[in-house]
Each structure stands twice: as structure tokens, then as C-alpha cells.
């Protein structure tokens, strides 16, 4: 195996991790501020992808499609928050799980009804097609590089917002003590809606970016949602930094596991058996990583011990 | 008689009478439909043991349902192809005998529940929900990527497995087996909930600190509950696989976990017969709404949302009142 392949796969892992961060950041913010577990986050990812595919199909502009994904997912997020989620903040987690599970059913079947069961395709724009030469003679997909850069930029923007803006201060204060910032005159319900819309927009944006690599179809959100759960369990629920570290760990483990594990088993097994054992283990690698983290730090790498 | 008791009796009587009526008017499809409801009910009763009694919100019970299914699938597959499962100094053959398959399904899912529970129960609350969901997904991907037993396509079994002199391919006879299991499981759960263990578990759900103060270890109580719960759901998985004569990774999917949870909630959490009512209602909805529209999950979602937001306590809560019985 060449070093070039390894680096290329590591970049793929980075790209995967960055997208997982966009999902995980929203989930962890929503949980941190509102104490809500939101299974419908994957549906918002799907809404973003479908909105992007629809707009790209109508206008042909990729940038407009990305904007559409942000706007559509944020609007869907606000609607869902105002109509349903708002009633769930005081409920226990079981009610939240069920209500948001119900939302998944409604979103998925609603989308199937509106767009049909066949996958849509979102084409990458011409200016992002092809490959780019990186140092050391590595040829890498320009679009994937674009995802990595945009994702990292969004992550940086998010960290800046949380650390330095007024909204960020309110979000951090909300994580610490909800009643207190309400008493200090912050409009809590507007803040909740805003945080939910922000999380939704991030998820929708991720959906649109990934939609151009994979197909846009109903049910695309839930596998990513469950991976995002793994990410925030590893990172510690409520911690944005944890979400970033967890996302990169999961992205790299998954991608490199698929590359390296079959080759590792080939050292002492027949090639056919090694491929199947390696592939099976690779599909479980991130969950084993999660189990490992749980053994030593039950509340995640950056979670509070409370 | 209290209203809940009346409802329980009516439910079980209906589950006896309806298939018999269907048998009399020769509607084998309706019998099979009821069998599905009964098997789902067993899975729900299993989850309810952890969820209702122990307060453990497990979103990963598809693991045990799937393990039960694959226990049946793998054993029967080896028996029908006359190949041993393990062929070394120790030879393990497949089997077409239902009792053996049930035993294997229960034991393997109990062992899985012990391992997963020991890990997951180190956490609680929302972590527990996400972790159980994630581990279920791990099994799902494993089942898909393991080619020996069909991978994504699953395994088909030609003939249902055997039990004594019964003709298990006859819908009504297979229904009798499932119904008997439902009664046995319900009786077991009813007794277990009133045993010293069940009372301690229930107390741990309500107030962990106090239970600890009187010398019980909540972690151990939860773990035992999780193992029992997984074993029951595993049994349901084996029956479900036998019903369809087919297993596939879908049994491990997160949707399956969600559906098992829906049975419990639709019926009413923490009531012994709740999952039975929930599973029957689910199958009824699936049948009626599925006939109305191909997009029936939208209506199911709306109904579920309505139940969670406005009718807490499920069907039992609506009919028999909010208060969960204390006797």
C-alpha cells in the first residue's frame, strides 16, 4: 500500500469527519441548551439535501442550492420547534424520543410523497469538478477538498460565534442555567427557536454538501444521525469541542478502518477470508471505538462529569 | 373488577376469539396478521420490562430481536443444507427443532444483553438512548457485511421448524404456539414485577439514592432487568423469523427498535398488558391505514405525535385512567 493512498484516505476521513461535525454540532447544541434529544435531526439533513437538489435542478446554480439548503432546513427547523418541539422541553427523554421518531416518519413519508421514491441527483458544479494536485504528488478530488475547507470554515465560524458574540454568550449561559438567563431578561423561547434553527441549518447544509457525492433520497438522514450520536457520545454531550474531536476521530477511524483492517487480516489469513472479516470488523470499528471511550470516560472525552 | 383488568381480559379473549373466527370462515391471512401482532406483543413485553419497570429507555432492542431471528435462521439453514455449524474436534449441527431454537435464541440474546448492558448501563439518560441505538446499528452493519449468512439479502428457510406432532405450517397451529408463549411471558413478567427483585427494580427507577441507601445496587438490578428484557425480545425474534421463514438485517435496523418502542408507548408504558394493546393497535393501523394510502407512515407519525403530546399513558391511559395499578 502506498503512502499516497493512505493520505488520500485520511483526507476522505477528514472530509467525512467534518460533515459529521456539522451534524453533531447542531445535536449537541440543542441538547446542551434545551436538554432535548432530537431524532428528527436526520430529517433536517434530508430536507437540506432535497431543497438543494430541487433548486439546483431549477436554476442550475450550485451556490443558490447551498443557500436554499440552509434556508429550507432553518425554516423547517423553526416550524418544527414552534409546532412540536417547544412542548417537549419539560418532558422526559422517552417522550422526546417518541415525538421526534414520529417526526421522522412524517418527514420521510412526506418527502417520499412529494418527490417520489427514486433518488435525486445533485451535480457538483463545473468549477468544483475534477481533481487538484496537492504536495507530494497526491491527486485529490477538488470537491472533497472544498467540503473539507468549507466545513472547517463553518466550524471556525461556529467557535467564534459561541466564544465572542452576544448570541454565543447567551447560548453558553443557557447551557449553564436556563432559569437564570430567563430571569435576567433574555427571551428564552426566542433563543431556543434560534438555536434549533441554527442546528437545523447546519444539518441541512451538511445534507446538501454530501448530496452532491451520494444520491439524495428518503432515509439518507438517519444513518448519519446515528453516526452523529456516536460522535457526541464520544466527545461528550453538550461540548462543541468534543463534537469536533469526536467527529474527526469517527471519520478517520471509519475510513482508515475500511482500508487497513482487511490488509491487516491478510497478514495471517487467506485473502478472501481476510477481506470479509476485515470488512465486517471495519463496519463495527467506530462502535468499538465508542465502547472503548465509554469504558474509560462514561461521559465522553469532553463531557462534564455531572 | 378494575377497568384495567377488564381491558386485559377482553384483549386476551379477543386475541383468542378473532383467529378462531378467521379459521372458521377460512381467512388464513387474518390469522397470520394476528400472529404478527402477538409476536410483536412479546417483543414489546420484553422491552417494557426494561423500559416500564426499570425506566431504561433502550432504543436498541432490535439487537435482541435480530439475534433471536438469526439464531433461528442460522440453525435452520445448517439443518436444511445438512452442513454442521462448527466442524472441528467439536461438531455442532443445525436443528429444525423449535424448542432448541428458542433455547439458543434466549441464551444468545441474554448473553448479548449482558455484554451490551454492562457497557451501556455505565451511563444513563440521554447517553443510554444514543448508545443503545448506536450498538444496534453496529449489529445491523455487521449482519449486512457478513457474507456467510446471506449478507444484505438475508436467509430463507423452506419449511417452518417443528414442534412435537404439530403441523407448524398450518397458520392456526403456529398461532397457538405464539399465543401460548405470549401468555407464558405475560405471566412471567407479571410475577417478576411483584417479586422482591421486581419491587427493588421499580424502586430503583423511582429513586436510585434511596435504593442504594438500603443496600441494593441499582446497576446490578438494571443489568438483570436488561438481560431478562433482551432474552424475551430474542424469543420474539425467533418466533418472528419462523413466522416469515426469513431473516434479514432489517430485523436489526433502527426502525425495528423504534417500532418495538412504539408498541410499548401506544399501549401504555409500565402496564403488563400495554405492549399487547400497542402491538394489536399497530397492526390494526398498519392494515387499515396501509389500505388507504401507500404513505400510511405519515398518519402513523401523526397519531404517535398525538399520543405523546396529548394522550400520555397510551391506549391504556385513555381507557383505564392515568393511575398505574399498585396491586
Interface residues (C-beta under 8 A of the other chain):
Chain A: X31 X37 X84 X87 X93 X94 X95 X97 X98 X99 X101 X102 X103 X104 X105 X106 X108 X109 X110 X112 X113 X222 X223 X226 X229 X230 X232 X233 X237 X276 X279 X280 X282 X283 X284 X287 X288 X290 X291 X294 X295 X298 X299 X300
Chain B: X51 X57 X59 X119 X120 X122 X123 X125 X126 X127 X129 X130 X131 X133 X134 X135 X137 X138 X141 X142 X144 X145 X146 X147 X148 X254 X258 X261 X262 X265 X269 X295 X296 X297 X298 X300 X301 X302 X304 X305 X307 X308 X309 X312
